[in-house]
């Protein structure tokens, strides 16, 4: 019930994507990484994605979402990082 309420609140607040901060979440978190990474999924609190490096090559990367609890996630030369 609480999750549905949070989702409804997020959708009514301008259509922002709902991304819980729970480390066991299954929804991909927000962040600039989404512009240069694809094939993302979350499993057991870890985000996995294929991210482009500075040369445009795809690199498999992952990050523990608990590391970034208060920060958005970014792509740094093909690696997922906090901030």
Buried (B, 14 or more C-beta within 10 A) or exposed (E): EEEEEEEEEBEEEEEEEBBBEEBEBEEBBEBEBBEBBEEBEBEEBBBBBBBBBEEEEBBEBBBBBEBBEEEBBBBBEBBBBBE
